[in-house]
């Protein structure tokens, strides 16, 4: 992808901003609820794209590998089962970072407490 083209997260961000600023104000009252559901779904997708990238980065640093969050999570589970991280001070901070990344998707208000 070239530098002047947005990635998936950027596209969702643009779509959400446009939807909120242009489309939503023009939606008739009887269609407001479905429109708000669409805005909420786009917000969740945006957070999920960011959270997945954050989790993948944390896992990648810990494992010394590259990949998506799901693949790296499976590899981490295998490494933990094999005892690779027994007594490792590096594991706990990464697990907290992954937890925060997942909460930022599923329940971002919880992180504000």
N, C-alpha and C positions, 0 to 999 in steps of 0.2 A: 504494500500500500504506500502511495506517495505521501509526502509530508503535508500536502494541502488537502488530503481527503481524510475525513474523520473515520475512526474505527467504530465498531458496533456500539460501544459505550457513548461515543460522541454523537452518533446518529440518534440513539435513544434520547440523549440529553436535548438535542435540537428538536426532536419530535415532541417531547414533553413540554418544552418551553413554548413552542408554537401552539400546541394544543391548549395550554393554560392561558396564554396571552391573546390568542386570536380566535380559536374555535369555541372554547368554553364560554366566554362572554356572550357569544351569539346563539348559544343553545337555548331553545325555549324551555320554560320552567318544567313542563311535563317530561322533558328528556334530560333534565339535569342529573338525576340519579345515575342513569347509564353512562353519561358523560364523565361523571366523577369516578365511576368504577374504572373507566378507561384510563383516566389520569392516574389513579391509584396503581393500576397494573403497570403502567409505564414507569412509575416511581419505583416499584418493586424491582422491575427488570433493570433499571439503572443501578440501583443499590446492589443487586445480585452480580452484575457485571463487575462492579468495583470490588465487592467483597471477595469474589472468586479470584480476582487478580491479586488482592492482598494476601489471601490464604496461600495461593500458589507461590508467591514470592517468599513467604515465611517458610513454607515447606521446602522449597528449592534451596534456600540458604542452609537449612538444617541438614538436608540429605546430600547437598552438593550435586543436585541434579536439576534438570529443567523439565517442565511439563505442566499439564493443567492440574488444578486443585484435586480433582477426583483421582487421577492417576497417582499423584504424589501422596495423597492420603492413604491409598491402598499400599503404596510402598512403605510409608511410615509405619502402618500397622504391622506389616510383615517384619520390618526392622525391629520393632518393639517386641514382637513375638520371638524373634531370634535372639533377643537380649542385647542387641546392638547399642541400646541407649540406657542400659542398666547403670544407675549411678551417675548418669550424665546431667550436669547442671544446665545444659543447653536445651533440654526437652521441655521443661515446664514453661519457660517464657514463650516458646513457640506455640505450645498448646493454648496458652492464654491469648496470644495474638490471633490464632485461628478462631478461637471462641469469640473474640471481639469482632472479627471480620464477619462471622456468621450472624452475630447479634445485630450488626449494622445493617444486615439485610432483613432479618426476620422481625426485629424489635428495636429499631434505633433509639426509641425514647428511653429504653432501659439503660442505655449507655450514658444518658444525660443525668442519671441519678447520682 
